Amino acid sequence: MNKYLNKISYYFRNSYGIDKLSTHLYIAGFIFSLFRRSATFGLVCIVYSTWRCLSKNKYRRHRELEAYENFISPLTRWFKGYKSSIDNHRYYKIFKCPNCSQKMRVPKHKGRITITCKNCGTTFKGKS
């Protein structure tokens, strides 16, 4: 048994391995394979991800990973910004300057306060 394991490990010693793109392809493939109409596409995703993991062309797989990360980074940034705005909504209230439309964040539960815009200097009252 040990002899076969050594042969397998020797064959896979220079393979690329699993990365973020391969993981996401495995997950997408599994999800797509749950549905009847997209099962073939799910199987293709799983096979491609396995091929990427076993590939010995590390330079090309790394370039694919970089292209994927460049594609997915705007979506990730938007999601993180949206999540932080939801988290901040609990503690802060957002006001818009009536003069220049600059958004300002003030703490909640402070009563009626006077707000001064840092952009144009306009003051206005608001309830936080």
Biotite code that builds the C-alpha atoms (Angstrom):
import biotite.structure as struc

atoms = struc.array([
    struc.Atom([0.000, 0.000, 0.000], chain_id="A", res_id=1, res_name="MET", atom_name="CA", element="C"),
    struc.Atom([2.826, 2.376, 0.898], chain_id="A", res_id=2, res_name="ASN", atom_name="CA", element="C"),
    struc.Atom([4.444, 1.722, -2.489], chain_id="A", res_id=3, res_name="LYS", atom_name="CA", element="C"),
    struc.Atom([1.333, 2.949, -4.338], chain_id="A", res_id=4, res_name="TYR", atom_name="CA", element="C"),
    struc.Atom([1.030, 6.033, -2.154], chain_id="A", res_id=5, res_name="LEU", atom_name="CA", element="C"),
    struc.Atom([4.655, 6.896, -2.901], chain_id="A", res_id=6, res_name="ASN", atom_name="CA", element="C"),
    struc.Atom([4.022, 6.577, -6.648], chain_id="A", res_id=7, res_name="LYS", atom_name="CA", element="C"),
    struc.Atom([0.958, 8.818, -6.426], chain_id="A", res_id=8, res_name="ILE", atom_name="CA", element="C"),
    struc.Atom([2.767, 11.440, -4.374], chain_id="A", res_id=9, res_name="SER", atom_name="CA", element="C"),
    struc.Atom([5.700, 11.331, -6.813], chain_id="A", res_id=10, res_name="TYR", atom_name="CA", element="C"),
    struc.Atom([3.378, 11.951, -9.756], chain_id="A", res_id=11, res_name="TYR", atom_name="CA", element="C"),
    struc.Atom([1.604, 14.896, -8.071], chain_id="A", res_id=12, res_name="PHE", atom_name="CA", element="C"),
    struc.Atom([4.730, 16.542, -6.630], chain_id="A", res_id=13, res_name="ARG", atom_name="CA", element="C"),
    struc.Atom([4.829, 19.354, -9.230], chain_id="A", res_id=14, res_name="ASN", atom_name="CA", element="C"),
    struc.Atom([1.096, 19.853, -9.677], chain_id="A", res_id=15, res_name="SER", atom_name="CA", element="C"),
    struc.Atom([-0.432, 23.292, -9.167], chain_id="A", res_id=16, res_name="TYR", atom_name="CA", element="C"),
    struc.Atom([-2.781, 22.426, -6.307], chain_id="A", res_id=17, res_name="GLY", atom_name="CA", element="C"),
    struc.Atom([-6.024, 23.989, -5.161], chain_id="A", res_id=18, res_name="ILE", atom_name="CA", element="C"),
    struc.Atom([-6.547, 27.746, -5.029], chain_id="A", res_id=19, res_name="ASP", atom_name="CA", element="C"),
    struc.Atom([-9.411, 30.238, -4.714], chain_id="A", res_id=20, res_name="LYS", atom_name="CA", element="C"),
    struc.Atom([-10.606, 29.796, -8.303], chain_id="A", res_id=21, res_name="LEU", atom_name="CA", element="C"),
    struc.Atom([-10.583, 26.002, -8.038], chain_id="A", res_id=22, res_name="SER", atom_name="CA", element="C"),
    struc.Atom([-12.491, 26.148, -4.774], chain_id="A", res_id=23, res_name="THR", atom_name="CA", element="C"),
    struc.Atom([-15.123, 28.466, -6.245], chain_id="A", res_id=24, res_name="HIS", atom_name="CA", element="C"),
    struc.Atom([-15.422, 26.239, -9.314], chain_id="A", res_id=25, res_name="LEU", atom_name="CA", element="C"),
    struc.Atom([-15.932, 23.170, -7.117], chain_id="A", res_id=26, res_name="TYR", atom_name="CA", element="C"),
    struc.Atom([-18.649, 24.961, -5.136], chain_id="A", res_id=27, res_name="ILE", atom_name="CA", element="C"),
    struc.Atom([-20.371, 26.297, -8.271], chain_id="A", res_id=28, res_name="ALA", atom_name="CA", element="C"),
    struc.Atom([-20.124, 22.884, -9.915], chain_id="A", res_id=29, res_name="GLY", atom_name="CA", element="C"),
    struc.Atom([-21.691, 21.208, -6.929], chain_id="A", res_id=30, res_name="PHE", atom_name="CA", element="C"),
    struc.Atom([-24.531, 23.755, -6.822], chain_id="A", res_id=31, res_name="ILE", atom_name="CA", element="C"),
    struc.Atom([-25.169, 23.533, -10.567], chain_id="A", res_id=32, res_name="PHE", atom_name="CA", element="C"),
    struc.Atom([-25.143, 19.744, -10.445], chain_id="A", res_id=33, res_name="SER", atom_name="CA", element="C"),
    struc.Atom([-28.045, 19.790, -7.988], chain_id="A", res_id=34, res_name="LEU", atom_name="CA", element="C"),
    struc.Atom([-30.398, 21.083, -10.688], chain_id="A", res_id=35, res_name="PHE", atom_name="CA", element="C"),
    struc.Atom([-31.439, 18.958, -13.626], chain_id="A", res_id=36, res_name="ARG", atom_name="CA", element="C"),
    struc.Atom([-31.052, 21.556, -16.363], chain_id="A", res_id=37, res_name="ARG", atom_name="CA", element="C"),
    struc.Atom([-27.585, 22.681, -15.295], chain_id="A", res_id=38, res_name="SER", atom_name="CA", element="C"),
    struc.Atom([-26.105, 19.356, -14.171], chain_id="A", res_id=39, res_name="ALA", atom_name="CA", element="C"),
    struc.Atom([-23.887, 19.120, -17.254], chain_id="A", res_id=40, res_name="THR", atom_name="CA", element="C"),
    struc.Atom([-22.443, 22.581, -16.625], chain_id="A", res_id=41, res_name="PHE", atom_name="CA", element="C"),
    struc.Atom([-21.836, 21.624, -13.000], chain_id="A", res_id=42, res_name="GLY", atom_name="CA", element="C"),
    struc.Atom([-19.956, 18.532, -14.062], chain_id="A", res_id=43, res_name="LEU", atom_name="CA", element="C"),
    struc.Atom([-17.858, 20.618, -16.488], chain_id="A", res_id=44, res_name="VAL", atom_name="CA", element="C"),
    struc.Atom([-16.962, 23.018, -13.660], chain_id="A", res_id=45, res_name="CYS", atom_name="CA", element="C"),
    struc.Atom([-15.890, 20.141, -11.407], chain_id="A", res_id=46, res_name="ILE", atom_name="CA", element="C"),
    struc.Atom([-13.809, 18.491, -14.139], chain_id="A", res_id=47, res_name="VAL", atom_name="CA", element="C"),
    struc.Atom([-12.129, 21.798, -15.077], chain_id="A", res_id=48, res_name="TYR", atom_name="CA", element="C"),
    struc.Atom([-11.345, 22.544, -11.443], chain_id="A", res_id=49, res_name="SER", atom_name="CA", element="C"),
    struc.Atom([-9.819, 19.104, -10.982], chain_id="A", res_id=50, res_name="THR", atom_name="CA", element="C"),
    struc.Atom([-7.763, 19.552, -14.150], chain_id="A", res_id=51, res_name="TRP", atom_name="CA", element="C"),
    struc.Atom([-6.505, 22.916, -12.836], chain_id="A", res_id=52, res_name="ARG", atom_name="CA", element="C"),
    struc.Atom([-5.446, 21.310, -9.541], chain_id="A", res_id=53, res_name="CYS", atom_name="CA", element="C"),
    struc.Atom([-3.531, 18.521, -11.279], chain_id="A", res_id=54, res_name="LEU", atom_name="CA", element="C"),
    struc.Atom([-1.946, 20.755, -13.929], chain_id="A", res_id=55, res_name="SER", atom_name="CA", element="C"),
    struc.Atom([1.820, 21.154, -13.930], chain_id="A", res_id=56, res_name="LYS", atom_name="CA", element="C"),
    struc.Atom([1.780, 24.497, -15.777], chain_id="A", res_id=57, res_name="ASN", atom_name="CA", element="C"),
    struc.Atom([1.920, 26.698, -12.676], chain_id="A", res_id=58, res_name="LYS", atom_name="CA", element="C"),
    struc.Atom([2.558, 29.955, -14.556], chain_id="A", res_id=59, res_name="TYR", atom_name="CA", element="C"),
    struc.Atom([-0.605, 29.640, -16.648], chain_id="A", res_id=60, res_name="ARG", atom_name="CA", element="C"),
    struc.Atom([-2.771, 28.592, -13.677], chain_id="A", res_id=61, res_name="ARG", atom_name="CA", element="C"),
    struc.Atom([-1.458, 31.572, -11.703], chain_id="A", res_id=62, res_name="HIS", atom_name="CA", element="C"),
    struc.Atom([-2.362, 33.927, -14.565], chain_id="A", res_id=63, res_name="ARG", atom_name="CA", element="C"),
    struc.Atom([-5.884, 32.452, -14.633], chain_id="A", res_id=64, res_name="GLU", atom_name="CA", element="C"),
    struc.Atom([-6.134, 33.062, -10.897], chain_id="A", res_id=65, res_name="LEU", atom_name="CA", element="C"),
    struc.Atom([-5.011, 36.698, -11.310], chain_id="A", res_id=66, res_name="GLU", atom_name="CA", element="C"),
    struc.Atom([-7.576, 37.276, -14.062], chain_id="A", res_id=67, res_name="ALA", atom_name="CA", element="C"),
    struc.Atom([-10.293, 35.773, -11.859], chain_id="A", res_id=68, res_name="TYR", atom_name="CA", element="C"),
    struc.Atom([-9.304, 37.937, -8.888], chain_id="A", res_id=69, res_name="GLU", atom_name="CA", element="C"),
    struc.Atom([-9.283, 41.066, -11.081], chain_id="A", res_id=70, res_name="ASN", atom_name="CA", element="C"),
    struc.Atom([-12.763, 40.148, -12.292], chain_id="A", res_id=71, res_name="PHE", atom_name="CA", element="C"),
    struc.Atom([-14.183, 39.394, -8.839], chain_id="A", res_id=72, res_name="ILE", atom_name="CA", element="C"),
    struc.Atom([-12.522, 42.228, -6.841], chain_id="A", res_id=73, res_name="SER", atom_name="CA", element="C"),
    struc.Atom([-15.072, 44.982, -7.745], chain_id="A", res_id=74, res_name="PRO", atom_name="CA", element="C"),
    struc.Atom([-17.895, 42.695, -6.623], chain_id="A", res_id=75, res_name="LEU", atom_name="CA", element="C"),
    struc.Atom([-16.062, 41.895, -3.407], chain_id="A", res_id=76, res_name="THR", atom_name="CA", element="C"),
    struc.Atom([-15.385, 45.582, -2.691], chain_id="A", res_id=77, res_name="ARG", atom_name="CA", element="C"),
    struc.Atom([-19.043, 46.462, -3.323], chain_id="A", res_id=78, res_name="TRP", atom_name="CA", element="C"),
    struc.Atom([-20.243, 43.677, -1.032], chain_id="A", res_id=79, res_name="PHE", atom_name="CA", element="C"),
    struc.Atom([-17.875, 44.698, 1.783], chain_id="A", res_id=80, res_name="LYS", atom_name="CA", element="C"),
    struc.Atom([-18.929, 48.348, 1.448], chain_id="A", res_id=81, res_name="GLY", atom_name="CA", element="C"),
    struc.Atom([-22.587, 47.391, 1.514], chain_id="A", res_id=82, res_name="TYR", atom_name="CA", element="C"),
    struc.Atom([-22.040, 45.204, 4.574], chain_id="A", res_id=83, res_name="LYS", atom_name="CA", element="C"),
    struc.Atom([-20.198, 47.972, 6.444], chain_id="A", res_id=84, res_name="SER", atom_name="CA", element="C"),
    struc.Atom([-22.953, 50.475, 5.604], chain_id="A", res_id=85, res_name="SER", atom_name="CA", element="C"),
    struc.Atom([-25.523, 48.061, 7.031], chain_id="A", res_id=86, res_name="ILE", atom_name="CA", element="C"),
    struc.Atom([-23.407, 47.650, 10.174], chain_id="A", res_id=87, res_name="ASP", atom_name="CA", element="C"),
    struc.Atom([-22.952, 51.433, 10.524], chain_id="A", res_id=88, res_name="ASN", atom_name="CA", element="C"),
    struc.Atom([-26.693, 52.036, 10.091], chain_id="A", res_id=89, res_name="HIS", atom_name="CA", element="C"),
    struc.Atom([-27.208, 50.759, 13.617], chain_id="A", res_id=90, res_name="ARG", atom_name="CA", element="C"),
    struc.Atom([-25.012, 53.465, 15.210], chain_id="A", res_id=91, res_name="TYR", atom_name="CA", element="C"),
    struc.Atom([-25.079, 56.384, 12.755], chain_id="A", res_id=92, res_name="TYR", atom_name="CA", element="C"),
    struc.Atom([-27.611, 58.382, 10.764], chain_id="A", res_id=93, res_name="LYS", atom_name="CA", element="C"),
    struc.Atom([-26.727, 59.750, 7.336], chain_id="A", res_id=94, res_name="ILE", atom_name="CA", element="C"),
    struc.Atom([-27.689, 63.324, 6.425], chain_id="A", res_id=95, res_name="PHE", atom_name="CA", element="C"),
    struc.Atom([-27.368, 64.986, 3.044], chain_id="A", res_id=96, res_name="LYS", atom_name="CA", element="C"),
    struc.Atom([-26.295, 68.615, 2.809], chain_id="A", res_id=97, res_name="CYS", atom_name="CA", element="C"),
    struc.Atom([-29.112, 70.660, 1.216], chain_id="A", res_id=98, res_name="PRO", atom_name="CA", element="C"),
    struc.Atom([-26.572, 72.873, -0.564], chain_id="A", res_id=99, res_name="ASN", atom_name="CA", element="C"),
    struc.Atom([-23.923, 70.531, -2.014], chain_id="A", res_id=100, res_name="CYS", atom_name="CA", element="C"),
    struc.Atom([-25.487, 67.061, -1.466], chain_id="A", res_id=101, res_name="SER", atom_name="CA", element="C"),
    struc.Atom([-22.465, 65.892, 0.563], chain_id="A", res_id=102, res_name="GLN", atom_name="CA", element="C"),
    struc.Atom([-23.312, 62.917, 2.782], chain_id="A", res_id=103, res_name="LYS", atom_name="CA", element="C"),
    struc.Atom([-22.528, 63.273, 6.485], chain_id="A", res_id=104, res_name="MET", atom_name="CA", element="C"),
    struc.Atom([-22.607, 60.674, 9.223], chain_id="A", res_id=105, res_name="ARG", atom_name="CA", element="C"),
    struc.Atom([-23.762, 61.635, 12.732], chain_id="A", res_id=106, res_name="VAL", atom_name="CA", element="C"),
    struc.Atom([-24.266, 59.442, 15.805], chain_id="A", res_id=107, res_name="PRO", atom_name="CA", element="C"),
    struc.Atom([-27.810, 58.273, 16.490], chain_id="A", res_id=108, res_name="LYS", atom_name="CA", element="C"),
    struc.Atom([-29.869, 59.124, 19.584], chain_id="A", res_id=109, res_name="HIS", atom_name="CA", element="C"),
    struc.Atom([-28.412, 62.598, 20.217], chain_id="A", res_id=110, res_name="LYS", atom_name="CA", element="C"),
    struc.Atom([-31.717, 64.452, 19.770], chain_id="A", res_id=111, res_name="GLY", atom_name="CA", element="C"),
    struc.Atom([-32.101, 67.562, 17.621], chain_id="A", res_id=112, res_name="ARG", atom_name="CA", element="C"),
    struc.Atom([-28.644, 68.745, 16.556], chain_id="A", res_id=113, res_name="ILE", atom_name="CA", element="C"),
    struc.Atom([-27.084, 71.374, 14.324], chain_id="A", res_id=114, res_name="THR", atom_name="CA", element="C"),
    struc.Atom([-25.036, 69.852, 11.525], chain_id="A", res_id=115, res_name="ILE", atom_name="CA", element="C"),
    struc.Atom([-22.302, 71.766, 9.690], chain_id="A", res_id=116, res_name="THR", atom_name="CA", element="C"),
    struc.Atom([-21.199, 70.559, 6.276], chain_id="A", res_id=117, res_name="CYS", atom_name="CA", element="C"),
    struc.Atom([-17.418, 70.278, 6.098], chain_id="A", res_id=118, res_name="LYS", atom_name="CA", element="C"),
    struc.Atom([-17.486, 70.650, 2.323], chain_id="A", res_id=119, res_name="ASN", atom_name="CA", element="C"),
    struc.Atom([-19.383, 73.945, 1.897], chain_id="A", res_id=120, res_name="CYS", atom_name="CA", element="C"),
    struc.Atom([-19.915, 75.218, 5.466], chain_id="A", res_id=121, res_name="GLY", atom_name="CA", element="C"),
    struc.Atom([-23.730, 75.169, 5.397], chain_id="A", res_id=122, res_name="THR", atom_name="CA", element="C"),
    struc.Atom([-25.424, 74.574, 8.736], chain_id="A", res_id=123, res_name="THR", atom_name="CA", element="C"),
    struc.Atom([-28.782, 72.899, 9.113], chain_id="A", res_id=124, res_name="PHE", atom_name="CA", element="C"),
    struc.Atom([-30.745, 71.158, 11.850], chain_id="A", res_id=125, res_name="LYS", atom_name="CA", element="C"),
    struc.Atom([-31.644, 67.507, 11.958], chain_id="A", res_id=126, res_name="GLY", atom_name="CA", element="C"),
    struc.Atom([-32.887, 64.868, 14.384], chain_id="A", res_id=127, res_name="LYS", atom_name="CA", element="C"),
    struc.Atom([-30.437, 62.057, 14.922], chain_id="A", res_id=128, res_name="SER", atom_name="CA", element="C"),
])
